[in-house]
Amino acid sequence: MYHFVVVFLTFFLQHSFVPRYHRGLGVLTYLFVTLHMVLWYIKWAIDSTLFHNMVSTHELKISPAWVHGDNPTVVTSELAWLALTFMIGVSVFGR
């Protein structure tokens, strides 16, 4: 199925549609990443681990009883999301 999609997008898609298609994929990606992050924040707020998980670079509290050690990905992901939001803002409002 993947190969069919690649062949279709390469040979049968009108070139004038490609920027809109690419922008649409970017919007969907941004919305799903934001939704994923917000759902984790809600879960952590319910468990009272939100502040710890947002600032800690050495452990991630999945729940108050379940700690995942040596995991700096939350802070890194937050910074990547902020950078992505800034870039989208510049591209949308900077024109």
C-alpha positions in Angstrom: 0.0 0.0 0.0 2.8 2.4 0.9 4.4 2.0 -2.6 1.1 2.7 -4.3 0.8 6.0 -2.3 4.3 7.0 -3.2 3.8 6.3 -6.9 0.4 8.1 -6.8 1.8 11.2 -5.1 4.9 11.2 -7.4 3.2 10.7 -10.8 -0.5 11.5 -10.6 -0.7 14.4 -8.3 -1.0 17.8 -9.9 2.0 20.0 -9.0 -0.2 22.9 -8.1 -1.8 20.8 -5.4 1.5 19.7 -3.8 2.0 22.8 -1.6 -1.6 22.6 -0.2 -1.1 18.9 0.4 2.2 19.5 2.2 0.7 22.3 4.3 -2.2 20.1 5.2 0.1 17.3 6.4 2.0 19.9 8.5 -1.3 21.2 10.0 -2.4 17.6 10.9 1.0 16.8 12.4 1.0 20.0 14.5 -2.5 19.4 15.7 -1.8 15.7 16.7 1.5 16.6 18.4 -0.3 19.4 20.4 -3.2 17.1 21.2 -0.8 14.4 22.4 1.0 16.9 24.6 -2.2 18.4 26.1 -3.5 14.9 26.9 -0.3 14.0 28.8 -0.5 17.4 30.6 -4.0 16.7 31.7 -3.1 13.2 32.9 -0.2 14.6 34.9 -2.3 17.4 36.3 -4.8 14.8 37.6 -1.9 12.8 39.1 -0.2 15.9 40.6 3.0 15.2 38.7 2.7 18.0 36.0 5.3 20.4 37.4 7.8 17.7 38.1 7.5 16.2 34.6 7.7 19.6 32.9 11.0 20.6 34.5 12.8 17.4 35.4 15.5 16.1 33.1 16.4 13.0 35.0 13.2 11.1 35.6 9.6 11.0 34.3 6.8 10.2 36.7 4.2 8.2 34.6 2.1 8.1 37.8 3.0 8.8 41.4 4.0 5.2 41.9 5.6 4.5 38.5 8.9 6.4 37.8 10.8 6.1 34.5 14.4 7.1 35.3 16.9 8.8 33.0 14.3 10.3 30.6 15.0 13.9 29.4 12.6 13.6 26.5 9.7 15.7 28.0 11.8 18.9 28.3 13.3 18.3 24.9 9.8 17.7 23.4 8.5 20.9 25.0 11.3 22.9 23.5 10.8 21.3 20.1 7.1 22.1 20.3 7.8 25.7 21.2 10.3 26.0 18.3 7.7 24.4 15.9 5.0 26.8 17.2 7.3 29.8 16.6 8.2 28.6 13.1 4.5 28.2 12.2 3.7 31.6 13.7 6.4 33.2 11.5 5.2 31.4 8.4 1.6 32.2 9.0 1.8 35.7 10.3 5.1 36.9 8.8 3.8 37.0 5.2 
